[in-house]
Structure formats: C-alpha cells, structure tokens
Amino acid sequence: MSGTQRYCPMTQAAAQSVTGSTDEPVRTILVVEDEVLIRLTVTEYLRDCGYRVFEASNAAEAKRVLDADTPVRLVFSDVNMPGDENGFALARWIRQHHPDTKLLLTSGVTNAPGKAGDLCEEGPFMAKPYSPAAVLERIESLLRYARRAGSGQ
C-alpha cells in the first residue's frame, strides 16, 4: 500500500466471528462507488483487513461481477452513480437475482436512508462521509447478523 501502514482492527477472533472459522476463507465484498478516491480508500482498507474485494464504478459493472462465477457475500454500494441505474435499482436487482447477498448502501443525500431500509438488512444505510474503519465495523456486523440468522441462533 503506497508506503503508509494502516491499522486494521480485524484480529483472528474477529475473522472467526465473521467467517465462523479461522480456516474458512474471509468473505468476499463488492464495493460499488463511482468516486475513485473513495472507492480506492475503502477497498484498500478492506483488503488490508483480509477481505477479498471486487470493485465496480456503476451498476452495470457490479452486475457483471455478480453474474460471474464468484460468490459475493456483501455489496457496499453508493446510491448516486452514473449510468442508467442508481444504487437503489442495483439493490432491487440484487434482491431479485442474488437474494442471499447482503447489502449496505451509502449516500450523502438526506432522503436515501428511508428508501434503503426497504431494500436492505438491519442497519442497511451508511451516511457519507464515513471512515473506512466505520465501513468495516458495519460490514462485520451485517455478516455476523447474517451468520446468526442462517444458523438459527
């Protein structure tokens, strides 16, 4: 990483709580963000924390990643992005075509949280600006919640 060292709070215990086992591979995340500097900051941080991360700058690119033969556990997407579809349209498409994929939407627009609540899980919206550490914390929380719900705990 470009000469700077980042602190990542993800320990082996945290990895185990997200994946269920220290032997199991860490979850795969797709970050959909049209602003390059924001996308790079978040994706590098998540990679430093041991996540496998794919990137997309719009909904069309995100759909190509999701339709490839790569399991994506969670999509972290901006609401406002270029192209024919925004983050809400992408979220509806994910719900229809990849219903097991978790969603976390983000935006600097004030009316976005209400709309996001209809499409996403517990704590589905993250307002901008945010820190990469806050994104990591929310992602880990969503994945832990999904794991507990899936195991009936």
TORMI-677848 format. One record per residue (C-alpha): residue number from 1; chain; residue in three letters; x, y, z. Coordinates in nm, 2 decimals, decimal comma. Layout:
# residues N
[vexvex NUM 'A' 'Ala' [X Y Z]]
...
# end
This chain:
# residues 153
[vexvex 1 'A' 'Met' [0,00 0,00 0,00]]
[vexvex 2 'A' 'Ser' [0,17 0,32 -0,11]]
[vexvex 3 'A' 'Gly' [0,41 0,34 0,18]]
[vexvex 4 'A' 'Thr' [0,16 0,40 0,46]]
[vexvex 5 'A' 'Gln' [0,06 0,14 0,71]]
[vexvex 6 'A' 'Arg' [-0,30 0,12 0,81]]
[vexvex 7 'A' 'Tyr' [-0,43 -0,01 1,13]]
[vexvex 8 'A' 'Cys' [-0,68 -0,28 1,08]]
[vexvex 9 'A' 'Pro' [-0,87 -0,40 1,39]]
[vexvex 10 'A' 'Met' [-0,97 -0,73 1,24]]
[vexvex 11 'A' 'Thr' [-0,80 -0,99 1,46]]
[vexvex 12 'A' 'Gln' [-0,81 -1,37 1,42]]
[vexvex 13 'A' 'Ala' [-1,10 -1,37 1,67]]
[vexvex 14 'A' 'Ala' [-1,28 -1,11 1,46]]
[vexvex 15 'A' 'Ala' [-1,22 -1,31 1,14]]
[vexvex 16 'A' 'Gln' [-1,36 -1,62 1,32]]
[vexvex 17 'A' 'Ser' [-1,68 -1,43 1,42]]
[vexvex 18 'A' 'Val' [-1,73 -1,32 1,05]]
[vexvex 19 'A' 'Thr' [-1,65 -1,65 0,88]]
[vexvex 20 'A' 'Gly' [-1,73 -1,89 1,16]]
[vexvex 21 'A' 'Ser' [-1,38 -2,05 1,15]]
[vexvex 22 'A' 'Thr' [-1,03 -1,93 1,13]]
[vexvex 23 'A' 'Asp' [-0,98 -2,19 0,85]]
[vexvex 24 'A' 'Glu' [-1,27 -2,07 0,63]]
[vexvex 25 'A' 'Pro' [-1,18 -1,80 0,37]]
[vexvex 26 'A' 'Val' [-1,28 -1,45 0,46]]
[vexvex 27 'A' 'Arg' [-1,59 -1,31 0,29]]
[vexvex 28 'A' 'Thr' [-1,59 -1,15 -0,05]]
[vexvex 29 'A' 'Ile' [-1,72 -0,79 -0,08]]
[vexvex 30 'A' 'Leu' [-1,81 -0,59 -0,39]]
[vexvex 31 'A' 'Val' [-1,76 -0,21 -0,35]]
[vexvex 32 'A' 'Val' [-1,96 -0,01 -0,60]]
[vexvex 33 'A' 'Glu' [-1,85 0,36 -0,59]]
[vexvex 34 'A' 'Asp' [-1,80 0,60 -0,89]]
[vexvex 35 'A' 'Glu' [-1,57 0,83 -0,70]]
[vexvex 36 'A' 'Val' [-1,23 0,67 -0,75]]
[vexvex 37 'A' 'Leu' [-1,06 0,81 -0,44]]
[vexvex 38 'A' 'Ile' [-1,34 0,69 -0,21]]
[vexvex 39 'A' 'Arg' [-1,35 0,35 -0,38]]
[vexvex 40 'A' 'Leu' [-0,97 0,30 -0,35]]
[vexvex 41 'A' 'Thr' [-0,96 0,41 0,01]]
[vexvex 42 'A' 'Val' [-1,24 0,17 0,11]]
[vexvex 43 'A' 'Thr' [-1,12 -0,13 -0,10]]
[vexvex 44 'A' 'Glu' [-0,76 -0,10 0,01]]
[vexvex 45 'A' 'Tyr' [-0,86 -0,08 0,38]]
[vexvex 46 'A' 'Leu' [-1,09 -0,39 0,34]]
[vexvex 47 'A' 'Arg' [-0,81 -0,58 0,16]]
[vexvex 48 'A' 'Asp' [-0,57 -0,48 0,44]]
[vexvex 49 'A' 'Cys' [-0,82 -0,63 0,68]]
[vexvex 50 'A' 'Gly' [-0,82 -0,96 0,50]]
[vexvex 51 'A' 'Tyr' [-1,13 -0,93 0,28]]
[vexvex 52 'A' 'Arg' [-1,14 -1,03 -0,08]]
[vexvex 53 'A' 'Val' [-1,27 -0,72 -0,26]]
[vexvex 54 'A' 'Phe' [-1,40 -0,66 -0,61]]
[vexvex 55 'A' 'Glu' [-1,46 -0,31 -0,74]]
[vexvex 56 'A' 'Ala' [-1,72 -0,15 -0,97]]
[vexvex 57 'A' 'Ser' [-1,78 0,21 -1,06]]
[vexvex 58 'A' 'Asn' [-2,15 0,17 -1,16]]
[vexvex 59 'A' 'Ala' [-2,44 -0,07 -1,16]]
[vexvex 60 'A' 'Ala' [-2,36 -0,23 -1,49]]
[vexvex 61 'A' 'Glu' [-2,01 -0,32 -1,38]]
[vexvex 62 'A' 'Ala' [-2,15 -0,45 -1,05]]
[vexvex 63 'A' 'Lys' [-2,39 -0,68 -1,23]]
[vexvex 64 'A' 'Arg' [-2,11 -0,83 -1,44]]
[vexvex 65 'A' 'Val' [-1,92 -0,91 -1,12]]
[vexvex 66 'A' 'Leu' [-2,22 -1,06 -0,95]]
[vexvex 67 'A' 'Asp' [-2,31 -1,27 -1,25]]
[vexvex 68 'A' 'Ala' [-1,96 -1,40 -1,29]]
[vexvex 69 'A' 'Asp' [-1,89 -1,73 -1,11]]
[vexvex 70 'A' 'Thr' [-1,76 -1,55 -0,80]]
[vexvex 71 'A' 'Pro' [-1,96 -1,57 -0,48]]
[vexvex 72 'A' 'Val' [-2,00 -1,22 -0,33]]
[vexvex 73 'A' 'Arg' [-2,12 -1,21 0,03]]
[vexvex 74 'A' 'Leu' [-2,19 -0,84 0,06]]
[vexvex 75 'A' 'Val' [-2,23 -0,54 -0,17]]
[vexvex 76 'A' 'Phe' [-2,14 -0,20 -0,04]]
[vexvex 77 'A' 'Ser' [-2,28 0,05 -0,29]]
[vexvex 78 'A' 'Asp' [-2,32 0,42 -0,33]]
[vexvex 79 'A' 'Val' [-2,68 0,53 -0,42]]
[vexvex 80 'A' 'Asn' [-2,58 0,81 -0,66]]
[vexvex 81 'A' 'Met' [-2,37 0,69 -0,95]]
[vexvex 82 'A' 'Pro' [-2,35 0,74 -1,33]]
[vexvex 83 'A' 'Gly' [-2,53 0,52 -1,58]]
[vexvex 84 'A' 'Asp' [-2,88 0,40 -1,63]]
[vexvex 85 'A' 'Glu' [-2,93 0,27 -1,28]]
[vexvex 86 'A' 'Asn' [-2,86 0,41 -0,94]]
[vexvex 87 'A' 'Gly' [-2,78 0,22 -0,62]]
[vexvex 88 'A' 'Phe' [-3,15 0,16 -0,54]]
[vexvex 89 'A' 'Ala' [-3,21 0,00 -0,88]]
[vexvex 90 'A' 'Leu' [-2,89 -0,22 -0,82]]
[vexvex 91 'A' 'Ala' [-3,02 -0,32 -0,48]]
[vexvex 92 'A' 'Arg' [-3,36 -0,42 -0,63]]
[vexvex 93 'A' 'Trp' [-3,18 -0,63 -0,90]]
[vexvex 94 'A' 'Ile' [-2,96 -0,79 -0,63]]
[vexvex 95 'A' 'Arg' [-3,26 -0,88 -0,42]]
[vexvex 96 'A' 'Gln' [-3,42 -1,05 -0,73]]
[vexvex 97 'A' 'His' [-3,12 -1,22 -0,88]]
[vexvex 98 'A' 'His' [-2,89 -1,28 -0,58]]
[vexvex 99 'A' 'Pro' [-3,12 -1,28 -0,27]]
[vexvex 100 'A' 'Asp' [-2,85 -1,42 -0,03]]
[vexvex 101 'A' 'Thr' [-2,62 -1,14 -0,10]]
[vexvex 102 'A' 'Lys' [-2,62 -0,88 0,18]]
[vexvex 103 'A' 'Leu' [-2,65 -0,51 0,10]]
[vexvex 104 'A' 'Leu' [-2,51 -0,19 0,26]]
[vexvex 105 'A' 'Leu' [-2,60 0,13 0,08]]
[vexvex 106 'A' 'Thr' [-2,43 0,47 0,13]]
[vexvex 107 'A' 'Ser' [-2,50 0,83 0,02]]
[vexvex 108 'A' 'Gly' [-2,46 1,19 0,11]]
[vexvex 109 'A' 'Val' [-2,82 1,25 0,01]]
[vexvex 110 'A' 'Thr' [-3,05 1,31 0,31]]
[vexvex 111 'A' 'Asn' [-3,36 1,12 0,19]]
[vexvex 112 'A' 'Ala' [-3,17 0,80 0,10]]
[vexvex 113 'A' 'Pro' [-3,19 0,62 0,44]]
[vexvex 114 'A' 'Gly' [-3,57 0,57 0,42]]
[vexvex 115 'A' 'Lys' [-3,55 0,42 0,07]]
[vexvex 116 'A' 'Ala' [-3,26 0,20 0,17]]
[vexvex 117 'A' 'Gly' [-3,45 0,05 0,46]]
[vexvex 118 'A' 'Asp' [-3,69 -0,12 0,23]]
[vexvex 119 'A' 'Leu' [-3,42 -0,29 0,03]]
[vexvex 120 'A' 'Cys' [-3,15 -0,39 0,29]]
[vexvex 121 'A' 'Glu' [-3,10 -0,57 0,61]]
[vexvex 122 'A' 'Glu' [-3,06 -0,45 0,97]]
[vexvex 123 'A' 'Gly' [-2,86 -0,13 0,96]]
[vexvex 124 'A' 'Pro' [-2,87 -0,10 0,58]]
[vexvex 125 'A' 'Phe' [-2,76 0,26 0,53]]
[vexvex 126 'A' 'Met' [-2,44 0,44 0,59]]
[vexvex 127 'A' 'Ala' [-2,43 0,82 0,56]]
[vexvex 128 'A' 'Lys' [-2,14 0,99 0,39]]
[vexvex 129 'A' 'Pro' [-1,88 1,10 0,49]]
[vexvex 130 'A' 'Tyr' [-1,76 0,78 0,67]]
[vexvex 131 'A' 'Ser' [-1,43 0,64 0,77]]
[vexvex 132 'A' 'Pro' [-1,30 0,30 0,63]]
[vexvex 133 'A' 'Ala' [-1,30 0,17 0,99]]
[vexvex 134 'A' 'Ala' [-1,67 0,26 1,02]]
[vexvex 135 'A' 'Val' [-1,74 0,07 0,70]]
[vexvex 136 'A' 'Leu' [-1,55 -0,23 0,82]]
[vexvex 137 'A' 'Glu' [-1,74 -0,23 1,15]]
[vexvex 138 'A' 'Arg' [-2,08 -0,21 0,97]]
[vexvex 139 'A' 'Ile' [-1,98 -0,49 0,73]]
[vexvex 140 'A' 'Glu' [-1,86 -0,72 1,01]]
[vexvex 141 'A' 'Ser' [-2,19 -0,65 1,20]]
[vexvex 142 'A' 'Leu' [-2,40 -0,74 0,89]]
[vexvex 143 'A' 'Leu' [-2,21 -1,06 0,83]]
[vexvex 144 'A' 'Arg' [-2,23 -1,17 1,19]]
[vexvex 145 'A' 'Tyr' [-2,60 -1,09 1,19]]
[vexvex 146 'A' 'Ala' [-2,65 -1,29 0,86]]
[vexvex 147 'A' 'Arg' [-2,44 -1,59 1,00]]
[vexvex 148 'A' 'Arg' [-2,65 -1,60 1,32]]
[vexvex 149 'A' 'Ala' [-2,98 -1,57 1,12]]
[vexvex 150 'A' 'Gly' [-2,86 -1,85 0,89]]
[vexvex 151 'A' 'Ser' [-2,77 -2,08 1,17]]
[vexvex 152 'A' 'Gly' [-3,09 -2,02 1,36]]
[vexvex 153 'A' 'Gln' [-2,91 -1,88 1,66]]
# end
